[in-house]
């Protein structure tokens, strides 16, 4: 035994924000603290100069089971890739879900 506490889950993947046309897009990792209906699964857009939040969109639903430790059920982004010619982000989460976020319409749809 190494004396370190047991982790309840592996750390979430490191997914850096993406900047496009003066806007920085980042995953929300503490959504409940910010008034969202779930802790993860949200994309937030910020003005790249002022850091002011512009908007947020739920990329995917995270269903949790009551009675189980909530943080082990949270699903984080695994990757976020800009599709510049379409003004879209392709987001993949830890469990293999893939979603296209239209940055103009501020909508998320499952990716093929």
Secondary structure, DSSP 8 states (H G I E B T S, - for coil): --S----SS--------EEETTEEEEEES-GGGGT-SSSSSEEEEEETTT--EEEEEE-S-----TTS-GGGT---EEEEEEEGGGTEEEEEETTS-EEEEETTTTEEEE--
